[in-house]
Amino acid sequence: MSLLSPHMFIQPDGWAPAKGYANGVIADGRMIFTGGLVGWNADQVFEHEDMVGQFRQTLINIVEVLQAGGAAPEHLVRLTWYITDKAEYLDNLRGFGAAYREIIGRHFPAMAVVQVTGLMEDAARIEIEATAVVPRD
């Protein structure tokens, strides 16, 4: 297990290193699953129209749910992102990276990014489901 994380990240021999995510994670402990969280504030109001702004708020929302369950960003083992515009995502990778490092840090769990035609909240540009595992005492 890494000194920076309570989990062990899996990197198969001979594979090029994953950049910004893990190919797999081994974790043991109490599991926390979030629903699909979007980039609105606690009052369910979108303060940002752009995907990066909504992404930043979504990460804040994930951290707040984790904290309510006794977890922290370093307990994340999986993130599944649903985005509405692949081009907007690819054009703003630096902004996504900066927001991620600001809110989550340099902890990169297993991740998937999926483009969808729409989300249930019409104003939402991104939705993320998170899974965290808090180690047993």
WORAZI-V440954 format. One record per pair of residues at least 12 apart in sequence whose ideal C-beta (glycine too) atoms are under 8 Angstrom apart, sorted by sequence separation. I is the first residue (numbers start at 0). J is the second residue. If there is no record, write none. Layout:
BEGIN
I,J
I,J
END
This chain:
BEGIN
9,21
10,22
8,21
9,22
8,22
9,23
38,52
39,53
61,75
8,23
9,24
38,53
8,24
9,25
37,53
38,54
40,56
7,24
8,25
38,55
39,56
61,78
6,24
7,25
38,56
6,25
7,26
38,57
6,26
37,57
5,26
36,57
39,60
38,60
5,28
37,60
36,60
88,112
36,61
88,114
33,61
36,64
75,103
85,114
72,102
78,108
80,110
82,112
84,114
33,64
72,103
73,104
75,106
77,108
78,109
79,110
80,111
82,113
83,114
33,65
50,82
72,104
76,108
77,109
78,110
79,111
80,112
81,113
82,114
83,115
31,64
50,83
73,106
75,108
76,109
77,110
78,111
80,113
81,114
82,115
83,116
31,65
50,84
72,106
79,113
81,115
83,117
83,118
31,68
50,87
81,118
87,124
49,87
50,88
31,70
29,69
51,91
58,98
62,102
83,123
84,124
50,91
54,95
58,99
62,103
83,124
49,91
82,124
83,125
31,74
51,94
55,98
59,102
82,125
51,95
54,98
58,102
81,125
54,99
58,103
80,125
81,126
35,81
55,101
80,126
81,127
51,98
55,102
80,127
79,127
78,127
79,128
26,76
78,128
78,129
24,76
77,129
78,130
24,77
77,130
75,129
76,130
75,130
76,131
75,131
76,132
74,131
74,132
74,133
74,134
70,131
68,131
70,133
65,129
69,133
64,129
68,133
61,127
65,131
5,73
6,74
57,125
61,129
4,73
5,74
57,126
58,127
3,73
6,76
53,123
54,124
57,127
53,124
54,125
53,125
54,127
48,122
50,124
45,120
49,124
50,125
48,124
19,96
45,122
45,123
19,99
37,118
39,120
35,118
37,120
39,122
24,108
39,123
24,109
38,123
21,107
23,109
37,123
38,124
20,107
21,108
22,109
38,125
19,107
20,108
21,109
37,125
20,109
21,110
37,126
17,107
20,110
36,126
19,110
35,126
36,127
35,127
36,128
35,128
36,129
33,127
34,128
33,128
32,128
33,129
32,129
33,130
31,129
32,130
31,130
30,130
31,131
30,131
31,132
3,105
4,106
6,108
30,132
31,133
3,106
29,132
30,133
28,132
29,133
27,132
28,133
26,132
28,134
29,135
27,134
28,135
26,134
27,135
6,132
5,132
5,133
5,134
END
